[in-house]
Amino acid sequence: MANQVADHLEPWRDLHGKVVMVTGASSGLGREFCLDLAKAGCRIVAAARRIDRLQSVCDEINQLTITAPSSSSSSSSVNGPGSSRAVAVELDVSADGPAIEKSVNKAWDAFGRIDALVNNAGVRGNVSSALKLSEEEWNNVFKTNLTGTWLVSKYVAIHMRDADQGGSIINISSIAGLHRGHLPGGVAYNCSKIGVNTLAKVSPLT
């Protein structure tokens, strides 16, 4: 019974062998997502601007020894030091479409597929009142948090469609996208996260 409950709450075995792309992977939540997913048996495409930090994350993952579930094939130890279960891809989600498409193409080619995308990259921006916030600051927050999320999702989804495969896209949002919150000066951030929530709801229907 205990094992059944654990499998229901945390069905990591279902993730074994999946290829997951994580944006904003060089630090913070993105880095932790990469490490946890790798320990669950996933292959990781770590994407962000800071390639040196990305490589550090990938090196750590590639030194892990991952044990396959008992239902998997012959060898239980699926990797160890020297194996490439994680690759670093330079990606600036605030860049233009062609640059993002190029990075996504490289990410796809790393393992020949992507089963899941975690759109984690984002910025808080300058905390400023709506009357003091500049147009440049507003655009930067939206380009990173919303437009970047859309473009990365778009190009990954195109690859999934062309490969005739299923897949999952997970957008990391914020409580700020649901409620006003108590921190003043977050108008651009809050609005961008509302957009991310709506993007997740509408995209599967189009």
Secondary structure, DSSP 8 states (H G I E B T S, - for coil): -HHHHHHHH--GGGGTT-EEEEESTTSHHHHHHHHHHHHTT-EEEEEES-HHHHHHHHHHHHT---B--TTS-S-SB---TT--SEEEEE--TTS-HHHHHHHHHHHHHHHT--SEEEE--------B-TTT--HHHHHHHHIIIIIHHHHHHHHHHHHHHHTT---EEEE---GGGTS--S-TTBHHHHHHHHHHHHHHHHGGG-
